[in-house]
Structure formats: C-alpha cells, structure tokens
Amino acid sequence: MVEVVVFDLGGTLYLSEKGVAEGNRARFDRMKGMGFEISWDKYQKLTERTAEIFDEKYAGSVKRFEDGRFSDILFDLWGKEVSWETKVELDRIFREEWLKNQELRNSARDVLQFCKDKGMKMGVITNGDGEMTSRIERDEIDHFFDVVVCSTDVGAEKSDLDPFQVFLDSVDVAPEQCLMVGNRMDEDIQAKKVGMKTVLLEDDAFERRPVNVKPDYRIGELKELKDIIKEVC
C-alpha cells in the first residue's frame, strides 16, 4: 500500500515553457541595455548551443544552479570577454523571470487535494535550491507537503539517488510505500532504483542521459494520477 506521494516540480506540478521564454527575453534585453550589439536571432542561436554544452558539462551536478555558469559558456561561444559579475547578473535576471513566470498546472491543486483527502503524506524532491522551491509558497500549495528535498541541500542530483534516500529517511517509511511522480526518465524515474514506485508524466517527458529503468505507471495528464492513487492506496 502506498502512503506517500512525492512530486517533482518543473515539468510536473509546474509548466516551464513560459518561464524560459520570459527569462531569455529578460536576459537579452539586459544585454542590449549593457551595450552588447546582438540581434535576437543571434542571441537565440547562442542560447540554444549554450544550453547543449551546459547540459553536457553540468549534467547531474548541482553546480548548474549557480548563477554565472550559463552565461560563462554563452560569452565563451560568442568570443566576448566580460566580468564574472556581469555573467552572474545576467543569469540572475534570467532566473528571476523564469521563476516568476512558472505556471502551476491547472489540475495540480485538485490532484494535491485529492491525495490529502485520501490521508496520504506528500513531498517534493526537486533538482534546484530553496529559491526555486519558494514558488510553492507563492502559489500557496506549500501546506500540502510534509517534506521538501532540494538537490543543492543534499549536494547531489536525483540521477545520483541521494535525494531519494534523504527523503525516505525523512518520512521514515519503506520505499515501496512511496510513489514518485515526475517527467524525467533519467532523474525522477531513478527513484525505482531505491525501491520507490514511479509514475512518468508523459506530456512533458524527456531524458538527457540514457537510462535502463522503466516507470511502474505512465500518465498523459497529471489528473490521471488520481486513478493510480485509487488503485495503490
């Protein structure tokens, strides 16, 4: 019997597309304001290639949440020398707009309330830091969660399994009594390796690294989680 439901944030409870778009626009506008001569088309091509390199370099590392690292690669690709302070400022601007424009899924509150009404404990395991989890307070859903685990607090990302173990230690239940819900095959579904049951939300699913595990359940929309909860609890 499942007693605890654990959620990822980005791509699961939250949609990130608008946030990424607004963050990129804000960073571009600030670069123009700083006097950098760059077209929107050039900027988009640079950020796309930067994202590819960034993912390769920092995959599985909590360092990818440190401001300055993305812009460091961007300016290196562009062949421009700027101060680290400038890079930090530009990444900070992106992060602020990205977080501000994160959109809670329409069905998220209903699903969380359903789980609560079933008497289940709930938690969050997310790659990121406390600033990134502050959105659950902003949207007034923090009261649903008994435990929130951030990768930066643990010092490891979900691909390394440590955040899942820290969560299990916090709730003090057997792994098979926990259900991890997420959109990342190479991160969230790794919870299966520590014995947790897993649900892949397929409408925003992706992976950066090949994996050899499969989710216990697949859903096309978050609201379908309620059917699984009825089955397992």
C-alpha positions, -999 to 999 in steps of 0.1 A, spaced: 0 0 0 13 35 -9 13 60 19 34 88 4 32 106 -29 63 126 -40 63 152 -67 89 168 -90 83 205 -96 94 217 -131 76 198 -158 54 180 -133 35 203 -110 47 233 -130 50 242 -166 83 258 -176 78 269 -212 66 305 -204 92 310 -177 121 300 -201 108 323 -228 104 353 -204 138 346 -188 155 346 -222 138 378 -232 148 395 -199 185 384 -203 186 396 -239 171 430 -230 196 434 -202 225 426 -226 212 452 -250 209 477 -221 246 469 -212 256 479 -247 261 445 -263 254 446 -300 235 414 -307 204 406 -326 175 385 -312 182 358 -339 219 357 -329 210 355 -292 186 326 -298 212 306 -317 238 313 -290 215 303 -262 204 271 -279 240 260 -284 249 272 -249 221 250 -235 235 219 -252 270 225 -239 257 234 -205 237 202 -202 267 181 -213 291 199 -188 268 201 -158 246 170 -162 239 156 -127 258 184 -110 243 209 -85 267 235 -99 243 241 -128 222 262 -104 250 286 -96 245 320 -113 271 329 -139 278 294 -153 253 295 -182 265 330 -193 301 319 -189 296 294 -217 275 318 -238 301 345 -238 329 320 -245 310 308 -275 304 344 -286 341 352 -281 335 381 -257 354 387 -225 332 401 -197 335 401 -160 321 373 -138 299 398 -121 282 406 -154 276 369 -161 261 364 -126 239 394 -131 226 381 -165 219 347 -151 202 362 -121 179 382 -143 170 350 -163 163 331 -131 141 358 -116 119 360 -147 119 322 -151 107 316 -116 82 345 -117 66 330 -148 64 294 -138 28 283 -143 12 258 -119 -7 231 -139 -44 236 -139 -50 202 -123 -23 205 -97 -44 218 -68 -71 193 -75 -47 164 -75 -29 176 -44 -62 180 -25 -73 145 -37 -42 130 -22 -46 149 10 -83 138 13 -70 102 9 -49 108 41 -16 105 22 16 122 31 31 143 3 65 156 -5 87 173 -31 120 161 -45 135 185 -69 167 195 -85 173 231 -75 176 252 -44 154 268 -18 148 299 -40 133 276 -67 110 258 -42 97 291 -29 72 290 -58 51 265 -38 48 292 -11 40 319 -37 12 297 -51 0 287 -16 4 250 -21 32 245 4 8 234 31 2 201 12 38 190 16 53 173 47 89 171 33 107 192 6 141 180 -6 163 201 -28 193 187 -46 215 217 -35 208 209 1 217 172 -4 247 181 -26 236 157 -53 210 155 -80 183 128 -85 204 110 -110 227 101 -81 198 88 -60 209 105 -28 179 129 -27 155 100 -28 173 83 1 173 115 21 136 118 15 129 82 26 149 88 58 128 120 65 94 103 62 106 70 77 85 47 55 95 18 33 105 27 -3 76 6 -17 52 28 2 63 58 -18 51 69 -52 74 93 -72 57 114 -98 79 132 -124 86 139 -161 123 129 -162 132 93 -171 169 100 -162 160 116 -128 126 111 -113 122 75 -125 155 67 -110 136 65 -77 127 30 -88 164 20 -80 159 27 -43 126 8 -43 100 35 -48 72 31 -72 73 56 -101 49 75 -124 61 91 -156 41 122 -167 45 118 -204 31 151 -218 64 168 -208 87 138 -205 123 137 -217 157 124 -207 192 138 -212 210 106 -204 201 70 -214 185 50 -186 178 13 -181 147 16 -158 111 18 -167 83 35 -148 57 15 -130 30 37 -144 26 62 -173 1 90 -174 -7 115 -202 -21 142 -179 -15 150 -142 -52 145 -133 -48 108 -143 -27 103 -112 -60 101 -92 -68 68 -108 -34 54 -98 -39 66 -63 -72 49 -61 -55 17 -72 -25 17 -49 -36 33 -16 
